[in-house]
Amino acid sequence: MILENGTVRTLEPALPVARALAIAGDTIAGGVGTHERALATPERIDLGGRCVLPGFNDSHVHFPTWALAQKHVRLEGATTLDETLERIAAAARDVEPGRWLRGMGWRSGDWSPPVEPTKEALDGVTGDTPTALMARDYHSLWLNSAALAHANGDLEVEGGVVVRDVDGEPTGVLREECAWHFRDTHVRPTEDELVEASREGIRIAVSRGVTAVHDKDGWLGALGIWQRLREEGTLQLRVWQSIPADHVGNAAALQLHSGFGDDLVRLGYLKTFMDGTLGSQTARMLDGSGVQITSRDDLVEIIRLGAAARLPVAVHAIGDLANREALDAFEETQDDWQPLGLRPRIEHAQILTWEDIPRFAHLGVAASVQFSHAPSDAEIAERFWAGKTDRAYAYRSLWDTGALIANGSDAPIEELDPWAGIVAAVSRDWHPEQRLTLDEALRATTVNPAWLARDEHGRGKLLPGYLADLVVVDRDPYDADLRDVNVVATMLGGRWTHNPPPWEDRA
């Protein structure tokens, strides 16, 4: 197959642009000047002036959770408590007796007038239907009285918060480990539900140019979900999968090292948490605020256990103190993981001190960030981190010090849409000094995630011998308004996964 009559952006600095691309089987055979010899009788695809880019990689996604959330009541964008309750009331009418009402996306910091969620407010619109609503940042859970009754008062968990009123009674809001423990104990979906939802999720993802994901739903048994999808032939993504850090002993006992798997699903890394989030006001800050989930000393132990099992660590860190202590732990253990070539990462890295920014590159710790978070969080960050936001979402500062930045969505926190993230990085209005160039944002969404998954010699660029994972967009983004660019088609390993040609002529 030859893709021709368009622009091919290879993401290889030595040869950034080609006029055509030859594909043989699942790999790229060459560009102009080589494809005539590489392929005997090639099918010719007329790009019609369109542009070909390497396939997009979402480096931080809770994929089965995001897929299932497509069926839940969504509360993003609600600007008042009353508007939020109206959406919940409408959804509650359709819940069958005995079933849960699930939802997500609320953020009380966005409500005007300011008010905190309570079980009483939910009771008024849900009645006896047990209701569990995850906050937009996924670190707080809002429950009604019928849901709370399932716990029979067993709500407290170390590393979590049960929000209580002046009389010491639970308000209906749980944070961090308390929220996750309740979710896992009482509201956990079945594997069948997650598989069914993920089939549709894959269809949506590939329509947005996605060819690979770094999934964070290891705690939910995502490895089993991906394997079922692969076995039935519906898996059209490459997966670099996390497992919870407290499973490291099981992995070590079975000799399951990072990279175990096949060309579609591989075991990648351990995932753990240092702190909470901006929206829930649980990010651990140098001013003493926030919630500690994992201590510096405990992270040191996790990293060492991971190194012994040949598993790198990805650690969630939002606040400046959480990031500092994560970097301290990686520095203390560098003799354990660096000689093994492990590729650790800090997830989010949302607010950093100027002194800590250069440490990412110095230590070889990647910054796994989400470009879409910056515009989405701008208003609430100015409120909760007043006077500190010049060092928040500091993508340009990290890049200029040599840090490896990988871009993800954090879906379902943001929408799984890599192009939207690229646009956010390049056209950022809030602290525009932290913008990236288009080339940098694309590398963070293609080349760098492949490196983190140890695929840097086989994915992320459009070069001979690399896998034919690519996306066709309707115009060359280097010569267009990025907001006008649309995905036309997606290919994984030489097979079209979304909208195979021929395509209609562009207007």
WOWO-V816992 format. One record per residue. N is the residue number from 0. RES is the residue in three letters. OMEGA is omega as a letter, one per 20 degrees, with the letter a starting at -180 (* if undefined). Layout:
{{N	RES	OMEGA} {N	RES	OMEGA}}
This chain:
{{0	MET	r} {1	ILE	r} {2	LEU	a} {3	GLU	r} {4	ASN	r} {5	GLY	r} {6	THR	r} {7	VAL	r} {8	ARG	a} {9	THR	a} {10	LEU	r} {11	GLU	a} {12	PRO	a} {13	ALA	r} {14	LEU	a} {15	PRO	a} {16	VAL	r} {17	ALA	a} {18	ARG	a} {19	ALA	a} {20	LEU	r} {21	ALA	a} {22	ILE	r} {23	ALA	a} {24	GLY	a} {25	ASP	a} {26	THR	r} {27	ILE	a} {28	ALA	r} {29	GLY	r} {30	GLY	a} {31	VAL	a} {32	GLY	r} {33	THR	a} {34	HIS	r} {35	GLU	r} {36	ARG	a} {37	ALA	a} {38	LEU	a} {39	ALA	a} {40	THR	a} {41	PRO	r} {42	GLU	a} {43	ARG	a} {44	ILE	r} {45	ASP	r} {46	LEU	r} {47	GLY	r} {48	GLY	r} {49	ARG	a} {50	CYS	r} {51	VAL	r} {52	LEU	r} {53	PRO	r} {54	GLY	a} {55	PHE	r} {56	ASN	r} {57	ASP	a} {58	SER	r} {59	HIS	r} {60	VAL	r} {61	HIS	a} {62	PHE	r} {63	PRO	r} {64	THR	r} {65	TRP	a} {66	ALA	r} {67	LEU	a} {68	ALA	r} {69	GLN	a} {70	LYS	a} {71	HIS	r} {72	VAL	a} {73	ARG	a} {74	LEU	r} {75	GLU	r} {76	GLY	r} {77	ALA	a} {78	THR	r} {79	THR	r} {80	LEU	a} {81	ASP	r} {82	GLU	r} {83	THR	a} {84	LEU	r} {85	GLU	r} {86	ARG	a} {87	ILE	r} {88	ALA	r} {89	ALA	r} {90	ALA	a} {91	ALA	a} {92	ARG	a} {93	ASP	a} {94	VAL	r} {95	GLU	r} {96	PRO	r} {97	GLY	r} {98	ARG	r} {99	TRP	r} {100	LEU	r} {101	ARG	r} {102	GLY	a} {103	MET	r} {104	GLY	r} {105	TRP	r} {106	ARG	a} {107	SER	r} {108	GLY	r} {109	ASP	a} {110	TRP	r} {111	SER	j} {112	PRO	a} {113	PRO	r} {114	VAL	r} {115	GLU	r} {116	PRO	r} {117	THR	r} {118	LYS	a} {119	GLU	r} {120	ALA	r} {121	LEU	a} {122	ASP	a} {123	GLY	a} {124	VAL	a} {125	THR	r} {126	GLY	a} {127	ASP	r} {128	THR	r} {129	PRO	a} {130	THR	r} {131	ALA	a} {132	LEU	r} {133	MET	r} {134	ALA	a} {135	ARG	a} {136	ASP	r} {137	TYR	r} {138	HIS	r} {139	SER	a} {140	LEU	a} {141	TRP	a} {142	LEU	r} {143	ASN	a} {144	SER	a} {145	ALA	r} {146	ALA	a} {147	LEU	a} {148	ALA	r} {149	HIS	a} {150	ALA	r} {151	ASN	r} {152	GLY	a} {153	ASP	a} {154	LEU	a} {155	GLU	r} {156	VAL	r} {157	GLU	a} {158	GLY	r} {159	GLY	a} {160	VAL	r} {161	VAL	r} {162	VAL	a} {163	ARG	r} {164	ASP	a} {165	VAL	r} {166	ASP	r} {167	GLY	r} {168	GLU	r} {169	PRO	r} {170	THR	a} {171	GLY	r} {172	VAL	r} {173	LEU	a} {174	ARG	r} {175	GLU	a} {176	GLU	r} {177	CYS	r} {178	ALA	a} {179	TRP	r} {180	HIS	r} {181	PHE	r} {182	ARG	a} {183	ASP	a} {184	THR	a} {185	HIS	a} {186	VAL	a} {187	ARG	r} {188	PRO	r} {189	THR	r} {190	GLU	r} {191	ASP	r} {192	GLU	a} {193	LEU	r} {194	VAL	a} {195	GLU	r} {196	ALA	a} {197	SER	r} {198	ARG	r} {199	GLU	r} {200	GLY	r} {201	ILE	r} {202	ARG	r} {203	ILE	a} {204	ALA	a} {205	VAL	r} {206	SER	r} {207	ARG	r} {208	GLY	a} {209	VAL	r} {210	THR	a} {211	ALA	r} {212	VAL	r} {213	HIS	a} {214	ASP	a} {215	LYS	a} {216	ASP	r} {217	GLY	r} {218	TRP	a} {219	LEU	a} {220	GLY	a} {221	ALA	r} {222	LEU	r} {223	GLY	r} {224	ILE	a} {225	TRP	a} {226	GLN	r} {227	ARG	r} {228	LEU	r} {229	ARG	a} {230	GLU	r} {231	GLU	r} {232	GLY	a} {233	THR	r} {234	LEU	a} {235	GLN	r} {236	LEU	r} {237	ARG	a} {238	VAL	r} {239	TRP	a} {240	GLN	r} {241	SER	r} {242	ILE	a} {243	PRO	a} {244	ALA	a} {245	ASP	r} {246	HIS	a} {247	VAL	r} {248	GLY	r} {249	ASN	r} {250	ALA	r} {251	ALA	a} {252	ALA	a} {253	LEU	a} {254	GLN	r} {255	LEU	a} {256	HIS	r} {257	SER	a} {258	GLY	r} {259	PHE	r} {260	GLY	a} {261	ASP	a} {262	ASP	r} {263	LEU	a} {264	VAL	r} {265	ARG	r} {266	LEU	a} {267	GLY	a} {268	TYR	r} {269	LEU	r} {270	LYS	r} {271	THR	a} {272	PHE	r} {273	MET	a} {274	ASP	a} {275	GLY	a} {276	THR	r} {277	LEU	a} {278	GLY	r} {279	SER	a} {280	GLN	r} {281	THR	r} {282	ALA	a} {283	ARG	a} {284	MET	r} {285	LEU	r} {286	ASP	r} {287	GLY	a} {288	SER	r} {289	GLY	a} {290	VAL	r} {291	GLN	r} {292	ILE	r} {293	THR	r} {294	SER	r} {295	ARG	a} {296	ASP	r} {297	ASP	r} {298	LEU	r} {299	VAL	a} {300	GLU	r} {301	ILE	a} {302	ILE	a} {303	ARG	r} {304	LEU	r} {305	GLY	r} {306	ALA	r} {307	ALA	r} {308	ALA	a} {309	ARG	r} {310	LEU	r} {311	PRO	a} {312	VAL	r} {313	ALA	a} {314	VAL	r} {315	HIS	r} {316	ALA	a} {317	ILE	a} {318	GLY	a} {319	ASP	r} {320	LEU	r} {321	ALA	r} {322	ASN	r} {323	ARG	a} {324	GLU	r} {325	ALA	r} {326	LEU	r} {327	ASP	a} {328	ALA	r} {329	PHE	r} {330	GLU	a} {331	GLU	a} {332	THR	a} {333	GLN	r} {334	ASP	r} {335	ASP	a} {336	TRP	a} {337	GLN	r} {338	PRO	r} {339	LEU	a} {340	GLY	r} {341	LEU	a} {342	ARG	a} {343	PRO	a} {344	ARG	r} {345	ILE	a} {346	GLU	r} {347	HIS	r} {348	ALA	a} {349	GLN	r} {350	ILE	a} {351	LEU	r} {352	THR	r} {353	TRP	a} {354	GLU	a} {355	ASP	a} {356	ILE	a} {357	PRO	a} {358	ARG	r} {359	PHE	a} {360	ALA	a} {361	HIS	a} {362	LEU	a} {363	GLY	r} {364	VAL	a} {365	ALA	r} {366	ALA	r} {367	SER	a} {368	VAL	a} {369	GLN	a} {370	PHE	a} {371	SER	a} {372	HIS	a} {373	ALA	r} {374	PRO	a} {375	SER	a} {376	ASP	a} {377	ALA	a} {378	GLU	a} {379	ILE	r} {380	ALA	r} {381	GLU	r} {382	ARG	a} {383	PHE	a} {384	TRP	a} {385	ALA	r} {386	GLY	a} {387	LYS	a} {388	THR	r} {389	ASP	r} {390	ARG	r} {391	ALA	r} {392	TYR	a} {393	ALA	a} {394	TYR	r} {395	ARG	a} {396	SER	r} {397	LEU	a} {398	TRP	a} {399	ASP	r} {400	THR	r} {401	GLY	r} {402	ALA	r} {403	LEU	a} {404	ILE	r} {405	ALA	a} {406	ASN	r} {407	GLY	a} {408	SER	a} {409	ASP	r} {410	ALA	j} {411	PRO	r} {412	ILE	r} {413	GLU	r} {414	GLU	r} {415	LEU	a} {416	ASP	a} {417	PRO	a} {418	TRP	r} {419	ALA	r} {420	GLY	r} {421	ILE	r} {422	VAL	a} {423	ALA	a} {424	ALA	a} {425	VAL	a} {426	SER	a} {427	ARG	r} {428	ASP	r} {429	TRP	a} {430	HIS	a} {431	PRO	r} {432	GLU	r} {433	GLN	r} {434	ARG	r} {435	LEU	r} {436	THR	r} {437	LEU	a} {438	ASP	r} {439	GLU	a} {440	ALA	r} {441	LEU	r} {442	ARG	r} {443	ALA	a} {444	THR	a} {445	THR	a} {446	VAL	a} {447	ASN	r} {448	PRO	r} {449	ALA	r} {450	TRP	r} {451	LEU	r} {452	ALA	r} {453	ARG	r} {454	ASP	a} {455	GLU	r} {456	HIS	a} {457	GLY	a} {458	ARG	r} {459	GLY	r} {460	LYS	r} {461	LEU	a} {462	LEU	r} {463	PRO	r} {464	GLY	r} {465	TYR	r} {466	LEU	r} {467	ALA	r} {468	ASP	a} {469	LEU	r} {470	VAL	r} {471	VAL	r} {472	VAL	a} {473	ASP	r} {474	ARG	r} {475	ASP	a} {476	PRO	r} {477	TYR	a} {478	ASP	a} {479	ALA	r} {480	ASP	a} {481	LEU	a} {482	ARG	r} {483	ASP	a} {484	VAL	a} {485	ASN	r} {486	VAL	r} {487	VAL	a} {488	ALA	a} {489	THR	r} {490	MET	r} {491	LEU	r} {492	GLY	r} {493	GLY	r} {494	ARG	r} {495	TRP	r} {496	THR	r} {497	HIS	r} {498	ASN	r} {499	PRO	r} {500	PRO	j} {501	PRO	r} {502	TRP	r} {503	GLU	r} {504	ASP	r} {505	ARG	r} {506	ALA	*}}
